[in-house]
Amino acid sequence: GVLVSRAVALGWSVVRDETVLKRSVAWQHELAVAVARHRVELAAIEAVVDLGRVTFASASEIVRRGVIVRLDAAIRQARRLRCRHLLVVPGLMPEGVGGGEAWRRADELLTECRVRAGLAGMRIVVERIERRSDHASLVKEEG
């Protein structure tokens, strides 16, 4: 609550804390109360962040269903926190698979996420993080 008060005093209308979902439920509740009291918005919460995994481009229905389950849970948490933006990192593209098919699967799942978020009055914020290329030396050591 104190940090939100300070942000408002400085003229901010949006606050950001990427660790929200890692904090206790009591802390999240305190943040939600402070955000509501000061009429500011929480910028975004992590919805589906898949670093180093193939998820959005996966051919597995189980993996793809898991993405939707996590997104739905994030939407519920975002409502409690008065947050309208859901951060998504769509994961890796599978190796050895035709790019067109993998991109189509990733696009379909991202579209479904956008529709679900839109129905809840929220937006998806996509952040693409290259994991194979930024740790090339580690990949070589493991391979």
FIBADREN-904441 format. One record per residue (C-alpha): x, y, z. Coordinates in pm, whole numbers, padded with zeros to 5 digits, always signed. Layout:
<nodes>
XYZ
...
</nodes>
This chain:
<nodes>
+00000+00000+00000
+00282+00241+00084
+00452+00198-00253
+00125+00259-00437
+00071+00576-00229
+00418+00699-00321
+00360+00627-00690
+00034+00822-00683
+00204+01114-00505
+00453+01122-00792
+00168+01141-01044
+00167+00780-01166
-00157+00625-01285
-00015+00281-01361
+00211+00074-01136
+00410-00236-01221
+00533-00525-01008
+00640-00841-01189
+00659-01038-00865
+00291-01002-00771
+00193-01364-00829
+00494-01492-00634
+00380-01303-00324
+00138-01423-00057
-00238-01399-00106
-00253-01151+00184
+00005-00928+00014
-00186-00950-00316
-00505-00851-00135
-00331-00552+00024
-00208-00445-00320
-00557-00481-00469
-00704-00263-00192
-00436+00004-00241
-00477+00005-00619
-00855+00043-00583
-00828+00313-00315
-00592+00525-00525
-00767+00445-00855
-00451+00333-01029
-00401+00034-01253
-00159-00254-01221
+00025-00265-01554
+00037-00640-01616
+00064-00975-01445
+00235-01286-01573
-00022-01515-01731
+00167-01776-01933
+00545-01743-01931
+00721-02036-02094
+01094-01990-02106
+01283-02272-02267
+00975-02484-02345
+00769-02552-02656
+00409-02468-02564
+00219-02238-02800
+00371-02412-03102
+00328-02761-02954
+00126-03025-03137
+00025-03179-02801
-00335-03104-02702
-00244-03162-02336
+00026-02894-02349
-00202-02652-02535
-00489-02714-02289
-00244-02640-02005
-00179-02297-02154
-00552-02217-02145
-00586-02343-01787
-00301-02114-01677
-00446-01822-01872
-00789-01867-01710
-00627-01874-01365
-00434-01554-01446
-00757-01385-01560
-00916-01463-01222
-00611-01324-01039
-00599-01018-01263
-00961-00936-01179
-00881-00939-00807
-00581-00713-00869
-00765-00470-01100
-00523-00553-01380
-00625-00549-01745
-00307-00673-01913
-00177-01029-01914
+00187-01096-02000
+00247-01394-02226
+00583-01538-02334
+00487-01800-02594
+00786-02031-02556
+01010-02188-02816
+00942-02313-03165
+01003-02688-03195
+01323-02795-03363
+01299-03006-03677
+00938-02911-03753
+00827-02713-04057
+00807-02348-03955
+00471-02286-04120
+00286-02552-03923
+00443-02453-03590
+00371-02083-03650
+00009-02168-03738
-00037-02360-03411
+00122-02080-03210
-00099-01821-03383
-00415-02024-03320
-00342-02059-02949
-00246-01694-02912
-00572-01598-03086
-00768-01813-02840
-00587-01643-02551
-00669-01298-02693
-01037-01391-02728
-01057-01523-02370
-00880-01216-02236
-01103-00987-02444
-01417-01147-02303
-01282-01065-01956
-01210-00705-02058
-00834-00766-02069
-00555-00760-02324
-00266-00992-02394
+00083-00842-02394
+00322-01070-02583
+00689-01063-02501
+00916-01280-02709
+01236-01383-02537
+01500-01573-02731
+01627-01846-02500
+01830-02068-02733
+02029-01786-02887
+02107-01590-02570
+02264-01892-02400
+02437-02054-02695
+02739-02160-02491
+02518-02339-02237
+02329-02518-02512
+02658-02642-02658
+02776-02765-02316
+02449-02951-02251
+02428-03100-02603
</nodes>
